[in-house]
Amino acid sequence: MTKRIRRASRDATRAFELAVSAPQVAALRMMRMAAAGPFPSSRDRGEMLAMGTEKVAAFHEAWQAMAAEGARRQWDLWLSPTFWTLPWMPPARSADWLAGNARRAGLAVLGEGLAPVHRRVVANAKRLRRKVR
């Protein structure tokens, strides 16, 4: 199995897990807020504070991961010998090569950005489900 297929499979699995876990986390937290009522305990206030800070931290981690992967892909493009022969290639072939490279790079950047969000959401879903039981 090639590295590209493994990455695509991993990213698809992450996207599925995120799609399943995110609504669970939202529902469990909403139930917890409803149960806490107008006067939440210090533990509930801590959970509510963590909701916001986790989102900001996950956003920054995702942004940094995407920027790093984008820079890595740009560097790989510049170091590719094929890139430097593009002016001498037939236009259709060079356009296909660039489009394929851009598509793979875009998916890799999105996959790297999804990783921190996925990690936090799945961990929160496991933690919150444990507390409900």
Salt bridges, closest charged atoms under 4 A:
ASP11 OD1 - ARG10 NH2 3.44
GLU17 OE1 - HIS118 NE2 2.44
ASP44 OD1 - ARG32 NE 2.88
GLU47 OE2 - ARG29 NE 2.98
GLU47 OE1 - ARG32 NH1 3.69
GLU47 OE1 - ARG127 NH1 2.98
GLU54 OE1 - ARG29 NH2 3.12
GLU61 OE1 - ARG119 NH2 3.08
GLU61 OE2 - ARG120 NH2 2.42
GLU69 OE1 - ARG72 NH1 2.11
GLU69 OE2 - ARG73 NE 2.94
GLU112 OE2 - ARG7 NH1 3.69
